[in-house]
Amino acid sequence: MRLIDAEATIIEDLKDESDIVAEKSVAGVTVYTARHPTLGKLVIVKAPNGSGILVEIDE
């Protein structure tokens, strides 16, 4: 697994390119589980300001 800091534009691009499997929000933080066509399984954590963290899952 890898943790990657991501700007708001990267977060939105990855969400648009991915098949979102699940979404959960609490206290302004939103977590998405997704399948990306080239990156594979991802967890996207979006902060209230739009930036966030990308978790790339090894298959």
N, C-alpha and C positions, 0 to 999 in steps of 0.2 A: 504494500500500500504506500501511496505517496500523498502528502498534504501540500497543496499549492495555494498560495494567496492569489486571489483573483479580483480584478476591478469589475465594476458594475457592468461594463459592456461585455466583458468575457462571460460573466454569469448569464446574462440575457442571451448571448449567442449560443452558449452551450444548452440552455433550456430549450431554445427554438430548434436546435439541431437534434435534440435527443427525444426519445420516447420516455415520457415521465411515467414511472411506475406507481409512485406514491408521493404524497405531499403532506406535510404537517407543520403547523405554525404555533409558536408559543412566545409570548413576550416580545413580539416584533421580529423574531428570528424564524425564518422558514427553511425547512430541510426538504430536499427533493431526492428521491432515489430515481435513477435514470439509466437508460441504455443508449449509449452513443454509437453511431455506426462505425467509427474508427477507434475510439478510445475504450469502448466496452462499458463495463459497469462503472457508474459514477455515483457519488453522493455529493450534492451541491448544497452548501450552507450559505444562505443569503441573509445578511445583516440588514437592519432597518435603513441604512444609508445606501443600500444597493450593492455594495461590495460584498466579498465573502471568501469562502474557502472551498476548494474543490478537493474531493478525496477520490483518487484514482484507485480502483480495486483491481488487484491482480486476479486473473482468471485461474 
